[in-house]
Amino acid sequence: DNINRMWWEFTQQCSTKDAYESELLAFLYVHNPLVTECPGESTCPADFLNHPFHLLWEAPVSGEVEHMGDCPPADPYPWITSDKYTSDGTVNSWNQAYSSWEWYYQTGNLTDHIYTRLTSPWTRGDSCFAETPAAAHVGLSEISCPLEELRWQEYDAIFPSFYHPDLKEKSGVIMVYFDKRAYTAFEALLNVGQTLFICILLAGATVSLTTGAKDLVLNPIERISRKLLVIRDSPMAAIKLGDGAYREEQAALRLEKEQEDKWWTKFWKSKKKQEPMETVILEKTIIKIGGLLALGFGEAGAEIIGENMKGSDTAGVNAMIPGRMVDCIFGYCEIQDFADCTQILQDKVMVFVNQIAEIVHGIVDEYFGAANKNIGEAFLLVWRLVGTDAAQRTRMADFSLMSFVKIVAALNKSATLADYREHPGLIMRIPNFRVTLGCALHVGWSIEGAIGSEFKIDASYLSPNVNICSRLGSCCRHYDLLILMSHVLVNMITPEITQEHLRLVDKVELVGSKTPIGLYTFDLDW
């Protein structure tokens, strides 16, 4: 503004050119583009990120100053020509007059290079400012044309806010181009930093949200999917999954109890119990449903469960899976004097049967067998021989015999069942009452599959061999024995066991058998 005001006064109001040139030099020293570092803690032009590097005189259309006063200027051009500033022909007089390293703001010195450019006629009529051919410009740096050599973001054209209606038409306007490359680079660096900060912030937020979603949703769903695949491939594994989950819960409860017993936990113990997540509830529910299916259908119904879970094209349930022939060792355990026990125990007979079933089923499972049916006072047990060789069949036969021996021993050692020996009603009806089972073993083929309709099905085994086994169990009372087994099974048992522990009892013809069956027993003493 001061430069253009002094220029106006010089060209139109009879002022001397010294005032304009003094204002121009003062401006250039204050914004000295040559100072790159401030000495000490003082302030200097290097503290600013933009510097003047080009001067433009946007002359009137005619290219010359149109004087309106009575004293036209002798040298109406913006470059420095007065004797006051050009007498010695060097920049020394300028530096002595305008440069100082003692002020608070230290301007520094200009060079002879700039002196030569400012005192020489400015460039006119070139292609740099082709839109204003009458304009004159001069560069203070290595850049000769800012419009061609710099991007528009790297320079800034400063127009004067000083306004006179005839300034541009009569005297022309002096403009200053500032070099903004340092500012633009610094701004770009800040933008890069801002971008990196936003990226890090977004990455952190994404990781946080993803971790939460993964821990709360994705991982539980994947865990549920894996367990569903396990149940689909091996339905009986659902029971083991349930047992494993229960043991983990009990371990967590014990650990929590131990932590609660620590003296320091009372200071931050939360009174509000945290509710389990929905995915955890869903996972436990699926395991429970799978376990209940395995318990309800048993070993014989594993194929029914697996086939229906494999079919993903429909939600319908097809329980009528065709049966298949399998070789099995069948065990039959019948509670003795069950009719009398039912009349005397009444509604407590269910507890009585379940207590016996817990022992029978547990020992059979321990010896690789499976419970198939609970028929009131009897239990049908199965050892499947599918895919086994001769040695494995012998081992399974030994396991079946050993499990029945263990069952008889466990019934007599059970403290729970011992209470029934002192039950007044049972003693009155049956003197010297003891809980006893008639156990029978037989081996043969059978059809494994589902029996029933779409309203109710049972997974079981159909075969004359199953009937023979049940009849052998009924014969235990007739022979007053605890264990009976057919000679077909005895032939599979290890010879050493047969010779040392088994005794031939009888040879009978049973309904359903075309040949006589040899009956063997395992004598027990307690």
GUVOLO-410779 format. One line per field, with one value per residue (C-alpha): residue number from 1; residue in three letters; x, y, z. Coordinates in steps of 0.02 Angstrom, whole numbers, plus 50000, padded with zeros to 5 digits. Example, Ala and Ser with C-alpha at 12.3 -4.5 7.8 and 13.67 -1.06 7.14 Angstrom:
BEGIN
num	[1;2];
residuo	[ALA;SER];
c1	[50615;50684];
c2	[49775;49947];
c3	[50390;50357];
This chain:
BEGIN
num	[1;2;3;4;5;6;7;8;9;10;11;12;13;14;15;16;17;18;19;20;21;22;23;24;25;26;27;28;29;30;31;32;33;34;35;36;37;38;39;40;41;42;43;44;45;46;47;48;49;50;51;52;53;54;55;56;57;58;59;60;61;62;63;64;65;66;67;68;69;70;71;72;73;74;75;76;77;78;79;80;81;82;83;84;85;86;87;88;89;90;91;92;93;94;95;96;97;98;99;100;101;102;103;104;105;106;107;108;109;110;111;112;113;114;115;116;117;118;119;120;121;122;123;124;125;126;127;128;129;130;131;132;133;134;135;136;137;138;139;140;141;142;143;144;145;146;147;148;149;150;151;152;153;154;155;156;157;158;159;160;161;162;163;164;165;166;167;168;169;170;171;172;173;174;175;176;177;178;179;180;181;182;183;184;185;186;187;188;189;190;191;192;193;194;195;196;197;198;199;200;201;202;203;204;205;206;207;208;209;210;211;212;213;214;215;216;217;218;219;220;221;222;223;224;225;226;227;228;229;230;231;232;233;234;235;236;237;238;239;240;241;242;243;244;245;246;247;248;249;250;251;252;253;254;255;256;257;258;259;260;261;262;263;264;265;266;267;268;269;270;271;272;273;274;275;276;277;278;279;280;281;282;283;284;285;286;287;288;289;290;291;292;293;294;295;296;297;298;299;300;301;302;303;304;305;306;307;308;309;310;311;312;313;314;315;316;317;318;319;320;321;322;323;324;325;326;327;328;329;330;331;332;333;334;335;336;337;338;339;340;341;342;343;344;345;346;347;348;349;350;351;352;353;354;355;356;357;358;359;360;361;362;363;364;365;366;367;368;369;370;371;372;373;374;375;376;377;378;379;380;381;382;383;384;385;386;387;388;389;390;391;392;393;394;395;396;397;398;399;400;401;402;403;404;405;406;407;408;409;410;411;412;413;414;415;416;417;418;419;420;421;422;423;424;425;426;427;428;429;430;431;432;433;434;435;436;437;438;439;440;441;442;443;444;445;446;447;448;449;450;451;452;453;454;455;456;457;458;459;460;461;462;463;464;465;466;467;468;469;470;471;472;473;474;475;476;477;478;479;480;481;482;483;484;485;486;487;488;489;490;491;492;493;494;495;496;497;498;499;500;501;502;503;504;505;506;507;508;509;510;511;512;513;514;515;516;517;518;519;520;521;522;523;524;525;526];
residuo	[ASP;ASN;ILE;ASN;ARG;MET;TRP;TRP;GLU;PHE;THR;GLN;GLN;CYS;SER;THR;LYS;ASP;ALA;TYR;GLU;SER;GLU;LEU;LEU;ALA;PHE;LEU;TYR;VAL;HIS;ASN;PRO;LEU;VAL;THR;GLU;CYS;PRO;GLY;GLU;SER;THR;CYS;PRO;ALA;ASP;PHE;LEU;ASN;HIS;PRO;PHE;HIS;LEU;LEU;TRP;GLU;ALA;PRO;VAL;SER;GLY;GLU;VAL;GLU;HIS;MET;GLY;ASP;CYS;PRO;PRO;ALA;ASP;PRO;TYR;PRO;TRP;ILE;THR;SER;ASP;LYS;TYR;THR;SER;ASP;GLY;THR;VAL;ASN;SER;TRP;ASN;GLN;ALA;TYR;SER;SER;TRP;GLU;TRP;TYR;TYR;GLN;THR;GLY;ASN;LEU;THR;ASP;HIS;ILE;TYR;THR;ARG;LEU;THR;SER;PRO;TRP;THR;ARG;GLY;ASP;SER;CYS;PHE;ALA;GLU;THR;PRO;ALA;ALA;ALA;HIS;VAL;GLY;LEU;SER;GLU;ILE;SER;CYS;PRO;LEU;GLU;GLU;LEU;ARG;TRP;GLN;GLU;TYR;ASP;ALA;ILE;PHE;PRO;SER;PHE;TYR;HIS;PRO;ASP;LEU;LYS;GLU;LYS;SER;GLY;VAL;ILE;MET;VAL;TYR;PHE;ASP;LYS;ARG;ALA;TYR;THR;ALA;PHE;GLU;ALA;LEU;LEU;ASN;VAL;GLY;GLN;THR;LEU;PHE;ILE;CYS;ILE;LEU;LEU;ALA;GLY;ALA;THR;VAL;SER;LEU;THR;THR;GLY;ALA;LYS;ASP;LEU;VAL;LEU;ASN;PRO;ILE;GLU;ARG;ILE;SER;ARG;LYS;LEU;LEU;VAL;ILE;ARG;ASP;SER;PRO;MET;ALA;ALA;ILE;LYS;LEU;GLY;ASP;GLY;ALA;TYR;ARG;GLU;GLU;GLN;ALA;ALA;LEU;ARG;LEU;GLU;LYS;GLU;GLN;GLU;ASP;LYS;TRP;TRP;THR;LYS;PHE;TRP;LYS;SER;LYS;LYS;LYS;GLN;GLU;PRO;MET;GLU;THR;VAL;ILE;LEU;GLU;LYS;THR;ILE;ILE;LYS;ILE;GLY;GLY;LEU;LEU;ALA;LEU;GLY;PHE;GLY;GLU;ALA;GLY;ALA;GLU;ILE;ILE;GLY;GLU;ASN;MET;LYS;GLY;SER;ASP;THR;ALA;GLY;VAL;ASN;ALA;MET;ILE;PRO;GLY;ARG;MET;VAL;ASP;CYS;ILE;PHE;GLY;TYR;CYS;GLU;ILE;GLN;ASP;PHE;ALA;ASP;CYS;THR;GLN;ILE;LEU;GLN;ASP;LYS;VAL;MET;VAL;PHE;VAL;ASN;GLN;ILE;ALA;GLU;ILE;VAL;HIS;GLY;ILE;VAL;ASP;GLU;TYR;PHE;GLY;ALA;ALA;ASN;LYS;ASN;ILE;GLY;GLU;ALA;PHE;LEU;LEU;VAL;TRP;ARG;LEU;VAL;GLY;THR;ASP;ALA;ALA;GLN;ARG;THR;ARG;MET;ALA;ASP;PHE;SER;LEU;MET;SER;PHE;VAL;LYS;ILE;VAL;ALA;ALA;LEU;ASN;LYS;SER;ALA;THR;LEU;ALA;ASP;TYR;ARG;GLU;HIS;PRO;GLY;LEU;ILE;MET;ARG;ILE;PRO;ASN;PHE;ARG;VAL;THR;LEU;GLY;CYS;ALA;LEU;HIS;VAL;GLY;TRP;SER;ILE;GLU;GLY;ALA;ILE;GLY;SER;GLU;PHE;LYS;ILE;ASP;ALA;SER;TYR;LEU;SER;PRO;ASN;VAL;ASN;ILE;CYS;SER;ARG;LEU;GLY;SER;CYS;CYS;ARG;HIS;TYR;ASP;LEU;LEU;ILE;LEU;MET;SER;HIS;VAL;LEU;VAL;ASN;MET;ILE;THR;PRO;GLU;ILE;THR;GLN;GLU;HIS;LEU;ARG;LEU;VAL;ASP;LYS;VAL;GLU;LEU;VAL;GLY;SER;LYS;THR;PRO;ILE;GLY;LEU;TYR;THR;PHE;ASP;LEU;ASP;TRP];
c1	[50000;50138;50233;50081;50034;50209;50204;50039;50104;50261;50170;50018;50052;50224;50311;50493;50540;50654;50503;50438;50611;50640;50476;50518;50690;50622;50495;50629;50742;50604;50561;50740;50736;50924;50920;50910;50957;50931;51081;51053;50876;50832;50694;50733;50651;50704;50567;50438;50404;50369;50477;50460;50547;50464;50402;50271;50218;50049;50063;49918;49858;49965;50120;50163;50108;49969;50009;49863;49957;50061;50229;50251;50385;50547;50571;50397;50457;50458;50641;50764;50848;50870;51046;51017;51016;51125;51266;51400;51347;51347;51229;51335;51239;51076;51144;51209;51043;50919;51013;51048;51100;51068;50879;50764;50715;50874;50848;51014;51096;51051;51177;51245;51145;50981;51051;51084;50910;50819;50916;50903;50746;50627;50582;50435;50345;50400;50288;50283;50143;50074;49900;49967;50099;50128;50179;50359;50429;50592;50646;50743;50792;50836;50653;50625;50438;50331;50182;50282;50407;50302;50137;49998;50010;50194;50176;50060;50023;49995;49881;49877;49726;49763;49632;49618;49494;49630;49776;49775;49723;49843;49992;49981;49988;50144;50121;50236;50249;50295;50384;50278;50377;50444;50270;50194;50323;50291;50104;50125;50227;50090;49960;50064;50076;49889;49855;49969;49886;49713;49772;49844;49686;49575;49687;49679;49491;49475;49585;49488;49319;49381;49454;49291;49189;49309;49308;49121;49051;49169;49270;49115;49028;49181;49192;49008;49034;49180;49078;48932;49050;49115;48937;48889;49036;49024;48858;48916;49056;48925;48927;49115;49100;48972;49081;49232;49132;49065;49240;49300;49155;49194;49378;49331;49214;49350;49473;49346;49312;49498;49514;49366;49450;49601;49597;49634;49488;49362;49419;49368;49248;49102;48933;48848;48864;48905;48778;48846;48852;48716;48844;48901;48721;48696;48854;48804;48628;48693;48807;48661;48547;48683;48712;48526;48514;48661;48585;48413;48465;48621;48751;48620;48550;48717;48692;48518;48587;48736;48636;48509;48642;48736;48585;48596;48475;48319;48261;48157;48200;48209;48219;48177;48355;48372;48445;48608;48676;48811;48899;48883;48908;48742;48726;48565;48548;48385;48344;48289;48125;48080;47892;47902;48019;47897;47749;47847;47947;47804;47859;48035;48062;48121;48262;48300;48315;48418;48542;48570;48576;48711;48824;48783;48798;48954;49051;48994;49050;49217;49241;49199;49018;48858;48688;48549;48385;48312;48165;48093;48188;48312;48455;48511;48696;48798;48980;48991;49113;49103;49274;49368;49486;49498;49614;49504;49349;49434;49477;49299;49233;49353;49295;49111;49142;49250;49120;48986;49103;49135;48948;48911;49053;48999;48818;48875;48998;48882;48841;48687;48614;48662;48522;48393;48454;48380;48220;48077;47957;48083;48147;47969;47927;48098;48204;48391;48355;48502;48503;48550;48555;48541;48671;48684;48805;48786;48862;48789;48722;48585;48498;48541;48418;48265;48102;47938;47852;47865;47784;47904;48059;48182;48355;48379;48437;48324;48386;48354;48521;48450;48303;48421;48521;48364;48309;48480;48456;48290;48376;48489;48348;48316;48499;48521;48671;48725;48810;48768;48846;48827;48960;48969;49038;49146;49233;49286;49356;49540;49572;49663;49510;49396;49500;49529;49369;49223;49116;48995;48823;48706;48665;48490;48379;48306;48169;48250;48404;48418;48557;48580;48670;48801;48780;48934;48953;49086;49083;49094;49116;49091];
c2	[50000;50124;50084;50116;50271;50343;50293;50384;50540;50536;50516;50625;50744;50817;50715;50665;50492;50474;50443;50303;50223;50236;50148;50012;49981;49979;49848;49740;49749;49706;49555;49519;49356;49329;49304;49117;49114;49234;49270;49229;49247;49399;49408;49421;49387;49204;49182;49197;49057;49170;49305;49430;49366;49462;49641;49684;49854;49835;49992;50085;50022;50148;50085;50259;50359;50483;50635;50741;50881;51030;50949;50791;50670;50668;50479;50399;50217;50107;50054;50150;50293;50438;50496;50472;50284;50260;50384;50261;50122;49987;49918;49981;50142;50043;49924;50070;50159;50014;49865;49849;49705;49806;49825;49701;49654;49623;49643;49587;49651;49649;49604;49691;49568;49637;49815;49792;49724;49860;50002;49935;49949;49808;49678;49722;49636;49457;49302;49297;49424;49412;49463;49634;49674;49849;49778;49783;49656;49610;49454;49458;49274;49139;49130;49240;49207;49146;49106;48981;48910;48889;48807;48920;48852;48903;49091;49227;49389;49532;49672;49838;49878;50063;50121;50273;50278;50329;50229;50088;50193;50338;50274;50085;49965;49892;49711;49597;49409;49310;49142;49018;48860;48846;48878;48754;48622;48651;48645;48484;48412;48459;48381;48222;48221;48252;48113;47994;48041;48010;47845;47791;47848;47756;47603;47603;47625;47488;47370;47411;47384;47230;47157;47186;47113;46967;46928;46954;46889;46809;46697;46630;46596;46506;46407;46361;46310;46198;46113;46089;46006;45892;45845;45817;45701;45612;45645;45551;45679;45805;45721;45742;45923;45953;45868;45972;46134;46088;46053;46221;46308;46221;46267;46448;46449;46377;46507;46645;46578;46577;46757;46809;46735;46849;46994;47130;47085;47159;47335;47321;47174;47207;47169;47160;46990;47002;46920;46797;46849;46789;46694;46600;46557;46497;46392;46308;46279;46193;46082;46038;45998;45890;45803;45771;45701;45586;45529;45505;45411;45328;45240;45168;45341;45422;45396;45473;45630;45641;45617;45750;45876;45849;45895;46084;46101;46084;46115;45957;45809;45637;45513;45361;45321;45144;45021;44929;44762;44766;44641;44678;44607;44624;44641;44627;44674;44641;44702;44555;44565;44724;44699;44691;44842;44943;44903;44947;45099;45174;45344;45321;45175;45298;45354;45171;45127;45281;45243;45071;45141;45265;45122;45011;45146;45221;45058;45003;45170;45152;44985;45054;44999;45100;45097;45073;45048;45067;44945;44970;44843;44800;44885;44839;44869;44859;44841;44875;44768;44863;44881;44773;44628;44464;44533;44685;44575;44471;44627;44693;44525;44535;44714;44664;44523;44633;44772;44652;44589;44771;44806;44664;44721;44903;44861;44770;44906;45053;45145;45220;45051;44979;45083;44975;44824;44906;44966;44900;44866;44774;44669;44622;44569;44495;44435;44471;44588;44646;44742;44613;44607;44461;44495;44408;44422;44364;44409;44412;44515;44643;44779;44950;45090;45192;45112;45210;45345;45531;45559;45454;45354;45248;45200;45018;44847;44713;44537;44363;44383;44528;44417;44275;44393;44452;44271;44231;44375;44300;44131;44204;44186;44006;43958;44076;44157;44337;44320;44208;44210;44109;43994;44105;44247;44130;44074;44256;44283;44260;44073;44103;44189;44052;43913;43993;44090;44027;43877;43784;43784;43705;43681;43734;43768;43943;44015;44105;43993;43849;43766;43730;43866;43829;43934;43991;44090;44188;44135;44281;44283;44430];
c3	[50000;50045;49886;49776;49874;49852;49668;49647;49733;49626;49461;49494;49639;49605;49740;49720;49663;49814;49927;49815;49799;49986;50020;49893;49968;50145;50092;50010;50161;50282;50173;50121;50020;50044;50233;50272;50457;50601;50714;50897;50960;50855;50726;50541;50371;50384;50515;50376;50252;50102;50023;49880;49724;49582;49554;49423;49363;49280;49175;49097;48929;48837;48927;48994;49147;49108;49217;49276;49368;49323;49355;49251;49317;49223;49243;49261;49277;49433;49429;49539;49446;49569;49609;49794;49773;49619;49641;49698;49579;49716;49845;49990;50012;50020;50151;50255;50248;50269;50340;50524;50637;50793;50784;50861;50684;50584;50398;50327;50165;49982;49846;49692;49588;49655;49644;49459;49425;49522;49441;49265;49157;49196;49065;48954;48811;48844;48854;49044;49060;48884;48937;48990;48858;48929;49098;49161;49283;49366;49458;49621;49615;49489;49437;49285;49262;49407;49297;49193;49317;49474;49511;49566;49744;49755;49733;49792;49699;49821;49759;49851;49956;49927;49805;49694;49549;49425;49496;49369;49219;49251;49350;49345;49491;49569;49624;49722;49696;49851;49844;49943;49908;50084;50153;50031;50076;50261;50232;50132;50275;50397;50282;50272;50462;50475;50351;50445;50609;50535;50460;50627;50716;50591;50597;50787;50784;50654;50753;50911;50827;50734;50893;50984;50842;50828;51014;51037;50873;50748;50864;50955;50789;50722;50883;50869;50686;50732;50868;50749;50625;50764;50814;50632;50601;50768;50859;51014;51034;51093;51263;51277;51222;51358;51489;51435;51442;51614;51680;51613;51700;51864;51850;51817;51967;52079;52019;52048;52222;52260;52201;52308;52460;52437;52561;52434;52319;52440;52392;52209;52208;52092;52167;51997;51914;51730;51617;51488;51306;51187;51085;51241;51281;51102;51108;51270;51205;51048;51153;51267;51119;51041;51207;51230;51054;51087;51252;51174;51017;51084;50978;50862;50823;50783;50598;50605;50688;50571;50411;50458;50509;50345;50240;50225;50078;50185;50363;50365;50476;50399;50541;50436;50385;50313;50437;50414;50470;50603;50714;50899;51072;51162;51349;51446;51630;51721;51897;52004;52102;52010;52025;52215;52218;52113;52229;52385;52326;52224;52153;52221;52104;51972;52086;52121;51937;51897;52035;51961;51784;51834;51887;51738;51605;51679;51686;51512;51439;51528;51439;51266;51263;51245;51327;51199;51290;51463;51469;51641;51745;51606;51511;51335;51310;51150;51098;50911;50812;50649;50566;50693;50662;50759;50893;50922;50933;51067;51163;51150;51214;51362;51395;51393;51518;51629;51628;51693;51829;51878;51878;51997;52112;52105;52149;52305;52357;52326;52487;52403;52356;52526;52605;52518;52616;52770;52689;52800;52658;52552;52698;52745;52567;52522;52669;52652;52507;52402;52241;52110;51921;51803;51668;51501;51354;51175;51008;50832;50691;50704;50603;50672;50635;50681;50733;50739;50638;50605;50775;50881;50840;50938;50880;50918;50860;50784;50776;50846;50934;51037;51088;51133;51244;51334;51362;51433;51555;51611;51636;51770;51900;51845;51870;52019;51935;51912;51741;51595;51422;51265;51198;51042;51149;51252;51093;51065;51241;51275;51305;51470;51542;51477;51553;51722;51760;51653;51692;51579;51660;51534;51351;51302;51153;51154;51047;50901;50895;50773;50870;51055;51151;51282;51439;51534;51693;51784;51966;52086;52273;52392];
